[in-house]
Amino acid sequence: MTGRLRGRILQVRRTDDRGALLIIAIIIITVVALVTGFVLTRGDGSLRATVALRDVARASYAADASAQVAINDLRTGYNVGLGEPDPWYYVNEIGTGCFGFDGSGATSVAKNTLTLDGLIPKQGSDTQSVMSAAVRCTPEDATGAQGSAVPISNGNKPGNAILTLGTSGAENGFTFKTNGSGGAFRVRGGVWSNSNIVRNNNGTLESTQYIRAHTGCSPVAAMNAPVVNCSASTVADPDYQSDLDIAGIGIPALQTPPTSCPNGGTVTLTPGYYDDATKLNALTGTNTTCTIFMDPGTYYFDFHNNAADPLYDADIASGSGDVWTIGSRKTLVAGTRDTSDTTVPGRCISPIEDVNAHGVQLIFGGDSRMSIAASGQATAVEICGSYHPNRPPIAIYGQKTGTATQTVIAPADALTTDVAPTVTPTGTGPSGTGTFTGATIANLQTADGNQATNANLAAWTNGFTGSGTGNATRTVTMTGFAPAAALPVGTVLTGARLKVTHRSTGAQNKITFSPDLGPAMAEYTLPTRSSLGTEDVDLSLRTGWAAFQKAVHDQGFTGASVAFKADLNKTQVSQLDAVRLELTYYVPTLRGQTTSAIAGNTVATPGGAPVVQASGNSTTLYIQGTTYTPLSKIDLSLNNIDESVFRFGVIARSLVVFETGSFDYPGAVIELPDNSPGFGFETTIVQLEIFLCAGLASGCTPGTGELALTARVKIFDEGGTPSNARKISVLSWSHSR
């Protein structure tokens, strides 16, 4: 068995090994093939990746380069001599483009897209195509020339640039006329009339937003806006409160203006209540060169110069009508003065330009109104309101509510002496004549005396027993007659009566009435009474009445004294039972512009006189703030205007604006500022969009290209004056591919 095993082993050792080599060769070939395939695959992927990366880099370089070119053009001022002034810089001014103009003269078009043909050319056998670009520049609202130095939002500006609230067919809602058949009346913001809009003769009405009228436009062809609707709904009155209402202080203190304005000089008005147009006209209506400054604060005008006004009295104010007239050669500046500027507009600090602007609010009550009328020699008026973060800067306000209420101190509560009377002998008389007895407060307050017994009254019997008449005089002086609260300055006294219950068997008794503030009225002789009776003495018919009225108006009323004088011979008797003072008066109060408050009032009547009127060929008016006169009309004829007239919108019952023959201002006459973060005029912000056109050698546009990059760029001009030193800041930079 051992032998057979050894034999098999020897047989195995003698077997051929060529099969094993074949297997090894196959293994080696497979490994080499796999490695080669892997290497070749990785090489091809890297090649494709390299080509793709080159495309991305080329696009990125092109986008970045395009943005840099555009930014440099904004920095230095893109000017190709086709209409741009030299030097020229973009500041977001209306009618200009980021990259200057295409064309020239009347055919120039603002250029807001920069075309960069062949930005990256094809080089020789380069596998990449030519690359062109287009840069579209879009300015942000309320920046640069369209910007504001203060934050502006829907909360502190009106909803419309023009809003007329009247619905009466007796007058048009908004009437306009321009200087020439092709002229345009331009408005920045919306125009809305609760009645109609009418063109008078010439021109077109242009709005940057919309034109809407409730009862029609005439003609419709003269209306030019993105939206024109001549059968629109109506808009509610925003119902703004005045500064007086917001402060809750009622009517301010009465002010008396300076008596005159010196030629070549200045005068200053103080905030408060003004009720006499004649006194204001002495400053502003005369033909002298003068500047009137109105200090910041609230002014309430309620003139009593209209003879139909129950508050009118010829002894206090002339019947020249309730019109404050600002005539030729006058400059009126209302608000905080800008001492760096000596021309109008610009002499007061505008709430559009300074968040700290502290201006005025001119409130017109009753039928009071203001007329700016210059002929031949210039008159300029600039009124600046106050900035508020949560309400419009109302510069002119038409009072909506309040009536004048007449107060009567009648017999039931007539004023009586409340200080112990004094008895004073006057003149000379013999001894033994005696004097008044019973002259006490209690006895003289009511007419309840007993003539027979001298009870409850003051009585004097001349007891002289010697020879002769024994003539003597005695005076009972009663003081007090004071209302529970003193009548304030500005009170209009319309009636006063003394009720004197007395008797005399001798010469007639006499009285003298003396207000605590002001001169005494002339002595008055009472009718003879043989028995106790009451005289009704109408002081308005007595000498000195006008002086009494003026004293109450100018100084108020705190009380008065009444001197009762008796002149008796011996055995004669004088009795005084009671003295009472009755007053009828109006205290100062806010009066709304309503037809029911004043007979003859035309301000709040459709078709009536305007509350603010500007006329004449040399008149300029600028309102740096909101005008709010919902019950009354505004009527303006504009000349020599070089800025917007109403810079924060106007709301009125009716509005009439004519651009006269010399008017050449190309901008918006009435404007509503855009909402603004408050960057001011120094800062212009633009959005740059870069579109790339691969394979296009020229004519790349945003429509044919692919958006590759978006950038937000801030341009800052120190002091608001652009130059090649302007600062550029990139606020964002975002690739789209």
Residue pairs with C-beta under 8 A, 6 or more apart in sequence:
51 127
54 128
55 128
56 737
58 120
58 128
58 131
59 131
59 692
59 694
59 708
59 737
60 708
60 735
61 120
62 119
62 120
62 131
62 133
62 692
62 708
63 133
63 690
63 692
63 708
63 709
63 735
64 709
65 119
65 120
65 133
66 114
66 116
66 119
66 133
66 135
66 690
66 692
66 709
67 135
67 688
67 690
67 709
67 711
67 733
69 114
69 116
69 135
70 98
70 99
70 114
70 135
70 137
70 688
70 690
71 688
71 711
71 713
71 728
71 730
73 98
73 99
73 114
74 90
74 98
74 137
74 686
74 713
74 715
74 728
75 715
75 724
75 726
75 728
76 724
77 84
77 87
77 88
77 89
77 90
77 722
77 724
78 84
78 88
78 90
78 98
78 99
78 100
78 111
78 114
79 86
79 87
79 88
79 100
80 100
82 100
82 101
82 102
82 103
82 104
82 108
83 100
83 101
83 103
83 104
83 105
83 108
84 100
84 101
87 723
87 724
88 100
89 717
89 722
89 723
89 726
90 96
90 97
90 98
90 99
90 100
90 144
90 684
90 715
90 722
91 144
91 145
91 681
91 684
91 715
91 717
91 722
92 139
92 143
92 144
92 145
92 146
92 147
92 684
92 686
93 144
93 145
93 146
94 145
94 146
94 667
95 110
96 110
97 109
97 110
97 111
97 112
97 137
98 111
98 112
98 114
98 137
98 139
98 686
99 111
99 112
99 113
99 114
99 137
100 111
101 108
101 109
101 110
101 111
102 108
102 109
102 111
103 109
112 136
112 137
112 138
113 134
113 135
113 136
113 137
113 701
113 702
114 134
114 135
114 137
115 132
115 133
115 134
115 699
115 700
115 701
116 132
116 133
116 134
116 135
116 700
117 132
117 697
117 698
117 699
117 700
118 130
118 131
118 132
118 697
118 698
119 131
119 132
119 133
120 128
120 130
120 131
121 130
122 128
122 129
122 130
129 694
129 695
130 694
130 695
130 696
130 697
131 692
131 693
131 694
132 692
132 693
132 696
132 697
132 698
132 699
132 700
132 705
133 690
133 691
133 692
133 693
133 700
133 705
133 708
134 690
134 691
134 693
134 700
134 701
134 702
134 704
134 705
135 688
135 689
135 690
135 691
136 688
136 689
136 691
136 702
137 686
137 687
137 688
138 686
138 687
138 689
139 146
139 684
139 685
139 686
139 687
140 685
140 686
140 687
141 674
141 675
141 676
142 148
142 152
142 673
142 674
142 675
142 676
142 677
142 679
143 676
143 679
143 683
143 684
143 685
144 681
144 683
144 684
144 685
144 715
145 681
145 684
146 674
147 676
147 679
147 680
147 681
147 683
147 684
148 352
148 353
148 673
148 674
148 676
148 678
148 679
148 680
148 681
149 352
149 353
149 354
149 355
149 678
149 679
149 680
149 681
150 351
150 352
150 353
150 354
150 355
150 357
150 387
150 676
150 678
151 355
151 389
151 676
151 677
151 678
152 352
152 673
152 674
152 675
152 676
152 678
153 675
154 675
155 389
155 390
155 391
156 387
156 388
156 389
156 390
156 391
156 392
156 393
157 392
157 626
157 648
157 649
157 672
157 673
157 675
158 238
158 392
158 626
158 648
158 649
158 651
158 672
159 190
159 235
159 238
160 189
160 190
160 191
160 192
160 235
160 649
160 651
160 672
161 187
161 188
161 189
161 190
161 191
161 207
161 209
161 646
161 649
161 650
161 668
161 670
161 671
161 672
162 174
162 187
162 189
162 190
162 191
162 192
162 193
162 649
162 650
162 655
162 670
163 192
163 193
163 194
163 235
163 649
163 650
163 651
163 652
164 173
164 174
164 192
164 193
164 194
164 195
164 651
164 652
164 653
164 654
164 655
165 194
165 235
165 237
165 630
165 651
165 652
165 653
166 173
166 194
166 195
166 606
166 633
166 653
166 654
167 194
167 195
167 214
167 234
168 195
168 606
168 607
169 195
170 606
170 607
171 195
171 606
171 607
171 633
171 654
172 195
172 196
172 197
172 198
172 654
172 656
173 193
173 194
173 195
173 196
173 197
173 213
173 214
173 215
173 654
173 655
174 191
174 193
174 196
174 197
174 198
174 213
174 654
174 655
174 656
175 197
175 198
175 199
175 200
175 654
175 655
175 656
175 657
176 185
176 197
176 198
176 199
176 200
176 203
176 205
176 656
176 657
176 658
176 659
177 185
177 199
177 200
177 201
177 202
177 203
177 657
177 658
177 659
178 184
178 185
178 202
178 203
178 204
178 659
178 663
179 202
179 203
179 659
179 660
179 661
179 662
179 663
179 664
180 202
180 203
181 202
181 203
182 203
183 202
183 203
183 204
183 659
183 663
184 203
184 204
184 205
184 206
184 224
185 203
185 204
185 205
185 206
185 657
185 659
185 669
186 206
186 666
186 667
186 668
186 669
187 205
187 206
187 207
187 208
187 668
187 669
187 670
187 671
188 207
188 208
188 644
188 668
188 670
188 671
188 672
189 207
189 208
189 209
189 649
189 670
189 671
189 672
190 207
190 209
190 210
190 211
190 212
190 672
191 197
191 205
191 207
191 210
191 211
191 212
191 225
192 210
192 212
192 213
192 232
192 235
193 212
193 213
193 214
194 214
194 234
194 235
195 213
195 214
195 215
196 213
196 214
196 215
196 216
196 217
196 218
197 205
197 211
197 213
197 216
197 217
197 218
197 223
197 230
198 217
198 218
199 205
199 218
199 219
199 222
200 658
203 222
203 659
204 222
204 223
204 224
205 211
205 222
205 223
205 224
205 225
206 224
206 225
207 224
207 225
207 226
208 225
208 226
208 668
209 225
209 226
209 227
210 225
210 226
210 227
210 228
210 229
211 217
211 223
211 224
211 225
211 227
211 228
211 229
211 230
212 227
212 228
212 229
212 230
212 232
213 229
213 230
213 231
213 232
214 231
214 232
214 233
214 234
215 231
216 230
216 231
217 223
217 228
217 230
220 228
220 230
223 230
237 630
237 651
238 651
240 391
240 392
240 394
240 397
240 628
242 298
242 361
242 363
242 394
242 397
242 399
243 298
243 361
243 363
243 386
243 394
243 397
244 250
244 251
244 252
244 298
244 300
244 363
244 590
247 298
250 589
250 590
251 273
251 300
251 490
251 588
251 589
251 590
252 271
252 272
252 273
252 298
252 300
253 272
253 273
253 489
254 272
254 273
254 274
254 275
254 488
254 489
254 490
254 588
255 269
255 270
255 271
255 272
255 273
255 274
256 279
256 554
257 267
257 269
257 274
257 279
257 280
257 282
257 283
258 267
258 268
258 283
259 279
259 282
260 267
260 282
260 283
260 286
261 267
261 282
261 283
261 284
261 286
261 288
261 290
261 292
261 330
262 288
262 290
263 288
263 289
263 290
264 288
264 289
264 290
265 290
265 291
266 290
266 291
266 292
266 293
267 283
267 290
267 291
267 292
267 293
268 292
268 293
268 294
268 295
269 292
269 293
269 294
269 295
269 299
270 295
270 297
271 294
271 295
271 296
271 297
271 298
271 299
271 360
272 297
272 299
272 300
273 300
273 302
273 490
273 588
274 280
274 299
274 300
274 301
274 302
274 303
275 301
275 302
275 303
275 304
275 311
275 317
275 490
275 588
276 303
276 304
276 305
276 316
276 317
277 303
277 305
277 317
277 320
277 321
277 322
277 323
277 324
277 325
277 368
278 305
278 317
278 318
278 320
280 324
281 320
281 324
281 325
283 290
283 292
284 290
284 292
284 324
284 325
284 326
284 327
284 330
284 332
285 325
285 326
285 327
286 327
287 327
287 328
287 329
287 377
288 329
289 329
289 330
290 329
290 330
290 331
291 330
291 331
291 332
291 333
292 330
292 331
292 332
292 333
293 333
293 334
293 337
294 332
294 333
294 334
294 335
294 360
295 360
296 335
296 336
296 358
296 359
296 360
296 386
297 360
298 360
298 361
298 363
299 360
299 361
299 362
299 363
300 363
300 365
300 399
300 590
301 324
301 362
301 363
301 364
301 365
301 368
301 370
302 364
302 365
302 366
302 368
302 399
302 588
302 590
302 591
303 317
303 322
303 323
303 324
303 366
303 367
303 368
304 311
304 312
304 313
304 316
304 317
304 322
304 492
305 312
305 317
305 318
305 319
305 320
305 321
305 322
305 323
306 312
306 319
306 321
306 322
306 367
306 598
306 600
306 601
307 314
307 319
307 600
308 598
308 599
308 600
308 601
309 322
309 366
309 367
309 598
309 599
309 600
310 404
310 406
310 494
310 586
310 598
310 599
311 404
311 492
311 586
312 319
313 492
313 494
313 549
315 545
315 546
315 549
315 550
316 492
316 546
316 549
316 550
316 553
322 366
322 367
322 368
322 369
323 369
323 370
323 371
324 368
324 369
324 370
324 371
325 370
325 371
325 372
325 373
326 332
326 370
326 371
326 372
326 373
326 379
326 381
327 373
327 374
327 379
328 374
328 375
328 376
328 377
328 378
328 379
328 616
328 618
329 374
329 377
329 378
329 379
330 374
330 379
330 380
331 344
331 347
331 379
331 380
331 381
332 380
332 381
332 382
332 383
333 344
333 347
333 348
333 382
334 348
334 359
334 360
334 362
334 381
334 382
334 383
334 384
334 395
335 348
335 349
335 357
335 358
335 359
335 360
335 382
335 383
335 384
335 385
335 386
335 624
336 348
336 349
336 357
336 358
336 359
336 384
337 347
337 348
337 349
338 346
338 347
338 348
338 349
341 347
344 380
344 381
344 382
344 620
344 622
345 382
345 622
345 624
345 642
345 643
346 382
347 382
348 359
348 382
348 383
348 384
348 624
349 356
349 357
349 358
349 359
349 384
350 357
350 384
350 624
350 625
350 647
351 357
351 359
351 384
351 385
351 386
351 387
351 388
351 393
351 624
351 625
351 648
352 624
352 647
352 648
352 673
353 680
353 681
354 387
355 387
355 678
356 387
357 384
357 385
357 386
357 387
357 393
358 386
359 383
359 384
359 385
359 386
359 393
359 395
359 624
359 625
360 383
360 384
360 385
360 386
360 395
361 385
361 386
361 394
361 395
361 396
361 397
362 370
362 383
362 395
362 396
362 397
363 397
363 398
363 399
363 590
364 370
364 396
364 397
364 398
364 399
364 593
364 603
364 611
364 629
364 632
365 399
365 402
365 590
365 591
365 592
365 593
366 399
366 404
366 591
366 593
366 597
366 598
366 601
366 603
367 593
367 598
367 600
367 601
367 602
367 603
367 604
367 609
368 603
368 611
369 603
369 609
369 610
369 611
369 612
369 613
369 632
370 611
370 612
370 613
371 612
371 613
371 614
371 615
372 379
372 381
372 612
372 613
372 614
372 615
372 616
372 619
372 621
373 379
373 613
373 614
373 615
373 616
373 619
374 616
374 617
374 618
374 619
375 616
375 617
375 618
376 617
376 618
377 618
378 618
378 619
378 620
378 640
379 616
379 618
379 619
379 620
380 620
380 621
381 614
381 620
381 621
381 622
382 621
382 622
382 624
383 395
383 396
383 622
383 623
383 624
383 625
384 395
384 624
384 625
385 392
385 393
385 394
385 395
385 624
385 625
385 626
385 648
386 393
386 625
387 393
392 625
392 626
392 628
392 648
392 649
393 624
393 625
393 626
393 648
394 625
394 626
394 627
394 628
395 623
395 624
395 625
395 626
395 627
395 648
396 612
396 623
396 625
396 627
396 628
396 629
397 628
397 629
398 593
398 611
398 628
398 629
398 630
398 631
398 632
398 652
399 590
399 591
399 592
399 593
400 592
400 593
400 630
400 631
401 590
401 592
402 589
402 590
402 591
402 592
403 589
403 591
403 592
403 594
403 596
403 597
404 586
404 589
404 591
404 597
404 598
405 586
405 589
406 494
406 584
406 585
406 586
407 583
407 584
407 585
407 586
407 587
408 582
408 583
408 584
409 415
409 483
409 581
409 582
409 583
409 584
410 582
411 499
411 580
411 582
414 499
414 580
414 581
414 582
415 480
415 481
415 482
415 483
415 559
415 580
415 581
415 582
415 583
416 444
416 445
416 446
416 480
416 481
416 578
416 579
416 580
416 581
417 441
417 444
417 445
417 478
417 479
417 480
417 481
417 562
417 579
418 441
418 480
418 481
418 482
419 441
419 478
419 479
419 480
420 440
420 441
421 439
421 440
421 441
421 444
421 458
421 476
421 477
421 478
421 479
422 439
422 476
422 477
423 435
423 436
423 439
423 474
423 475
423 476
423 477
424 474
424 475
424 477
425 435
425 472
425 473
425 474
425 475
426 473
426 474
426 475
426 565
427 472
427 473
428 472
429 464
429 470
429 471
429 472
429 473
430 464
430 466
430 468
430 470
430 472
432 463
432 464
432 465
432 466
432 470
433 462
433 463
433 464
433 470
433 472
433 568
433 570
434 460
434 461
434 462
434 463
435 460
435 474
436 458
436 459
436 460
436 474
436 476
436 566
436 574
436 576
437 454
437 458
437 459
437 460
438 454
438 455
438 456
438 457
438 458
438 459
439 458
439 476
439 576
440 458
442 456
443 449
443 456
443 457
443 458
443 577
444 457
444 458
444 476
444 478
444 576
444 577
444 578
444 579
445 578
446 578
447 501
447 532
447 534
447 577
447 578
448 456
448 577
448 578
449 455
449 456
449 457
449 501
449 532
449 575
449 577
449 578
450 456
450 457
451 457
451 503
451 531
451 532
451 575
454 575
456 577
457 532
457 575
457 576
457 577
457 578
458 476
458 575
458 576
458 577
459 573
459 574
459 575
459 576
460 474
460 566
460 568
460 573
460 574
460 575
461 568
461 571
461 572
461 573
462 470
462 472
462 506
462 568
462 569
462 570
462 571
462 572
462 573
463 570
463 571
464 470
464 472
464 570
465 570
469 569
469 570
470 569
470 570
471 567
471 568
471 569
472 567
472 568
473 565
473 566
473 567
473 568
474 565
474 566
474 568
474 574
475 563
475 564
475 565
475 566
476 563
476 564
476 576
477 561
477 562
477 563
477 564
478 561
478 562
478 563
478 564
478 579
479 559
479 560
479 561
480 559
480 561
481 559
481 560
481 561
481 562
481 581
482 558
482 559
482 560
483 557
483 559
483 583
486 556
486 557
486 558
487 552
487 556
487 557
487 558
487 585
487 587
488 556
488 587
488 588
489 553
489 554
489 555
489 556
489 588
490 553
490 587
490 588
491 552
491 553
491 556
491 557
491 585
491 586
491 587
491 588
492 549
492 553
492 585
492 586
493 548
493 549
493 552
493 553
493 557
493 583
493 584
493 585
494 584
494 585
494 586
495 538
495 540
495 582
495 583
495 584
495 585
496 538
496 539
496 540
496 545
496 548
496 581
496 582
496 583
496 584
497 536
497 537
497 538
497 539
497 581
497 582
498 511
498 513
498 535
498 536
498 537
498 539
498 562
498 579
498 580
498 581
498 582
499 534
499 535
499 536
499 537
499 578
499 579
499 580
499 581
499 582
500 511
500 526
500 534
500 535
500 537
500 564
500 576
500 578
500 579
501 532
501 533
501 534
501 535
501 576
501 577
501 578
501 579
502 509
502 526
502 529
502 532
502 533
502 535
502 564
502 574
502 575
502 576
502 577
503 529
503 530
503 531
503 532
503 533
503 573
503 574
503 575
503 577
504 528
504 529
504 566
504 568
504 572
504 573
504 574
504 575
505 530
505 572
505 573
505 574
506 566
506 567
506 568
506 569
506 572
506 573
506 574
507 566
507 567
507 568
507 569
507 572
508 525
508 526
508 527
508 528
508 567
509 525
509 526
509 564
509 565
509 566
509 574
509 576
510 523
510 524
510 525
510 526
510 564
510 565
510 567
511 523
511 524
511 526
511 537
511 562
511 563
511 564
511 565
511 579
512 520
512 521
512 522
512 523
512 524
512 562
512 563
512 565
513 520
513 521
513 524
513 539
513 542
513 548
513 560
513 561
513 562
514 520
514 521
514 560
514 561
514 562
514 563
515 548
515 551
515 552
515 557
515 559
515 560
516 557
516 558
516 559
516 560
516 561
517 551
517 552
517 555
517 556
517 557
517 558
518 547
518 548
518 550
518 551
518 552
518 555
519 544
519 547
519 548
519 551
520 544
521 539
521 542
521 543
521 544
521 545
521 547
521 548
522 542
522 543
522 544
523 565
524 537
524 542
526 535
526 537
527 535
529 535
532 575
532 577
534 578
539 545
539 548
552 585
557 583
557 585
560 581
562 579
562 581
564 576
564 579
566 574
568 574
591 597
591 598
592 604
592 631
593 601
593 603
593 604
593 611
593 629
593 631
593 632
594 601
594 604
594 631
595 601
595 604
595 605
601 608
602 608
602 609
603 609
603 610
603 611
603 631
603 632
603 633
604 631
604 632
604 653
606 653
606 654
608 632
608 633
609 633
610 632
610 633
610 634
610 635
610 656
611 629
611 632
611 633
611 634
612 627
612 629
612 634
612 635
612 636
613 634
613 635
613 636
614 621
614 635
614 636
614 637
614 638
615 635
615 636
615 637
616 637
616 639
617 639
617 660
617 662
618 639
618 640
619 637
619 639
620 638
620 639
620 640
620 641
621 636
621 638
621 645
622 643
622 644
622 645
622 647
623 645
623 646
623 647
623 648
623 650
624 647
624 648
625 647
625 648
626 648
626 649
626 650
626 651
627 634
627 646
627 649
627 650
627 651
627 652
628 651
628 652
629 651
629 652
629 653
630 651
630 652
630 653
631 653
632 652
632 653
633 652
633 653
633 654
633 655
633 656
634 650
634 652
634 654
634 655
634 656
635 656
636 645
636 656
636 657
636 658
637 658
637 660
638 645
638 657
638 658
638 659
638 660
638 663
638 669
639 660
639 662
639 663
640 662
640 663
641 663
641 665
641 669
642 665
643 665
643 667
644 667
644 668
644 669
644 670
644 671
645 657
645 669
645 670
646 669
646 670
646 671
647 671
647 673
648 671
648 672
648 673
649 670
649 671
649 672
650 670
657 669
657 670
659 669
679 685
680 720
681 720
682 716
682 717
682 718
682 719
682 720
683 714
683 715
683 716
683 717
684 714
684 715
684 717
685 712
685 713
685 714
685 715
685 731
686 712
686 713
686 715
687 710
687 711
687 712
687 713
688 709
688 710
688 711
688 712
688 713
689 702
689 707
689 709
689 710
690 707
690 708
690 709
690 710
690 711
691 700
691 701
691 702
691 704
691 705
691 706
691 707
691 708
692 700
692 705
692 706
692 708
693 699
693 700
693 701
693 704
693 705
693 706
694 706
696 704
696 705
706 737
707 736
708 735
708 736
708 737
709 733
709 734
709 735
709 736
710 732
710 734
710 736
711 730
711 732
711 733
711 734
712 730
712 731
712 732
713 728
713 729
713 730
713 731
714 728
714 729
714 730
714 731
715 726
715 727
715 728
716 726
716 727
716 728
716 729
717 723
717 726
717 727
718 725
718 726
718 727
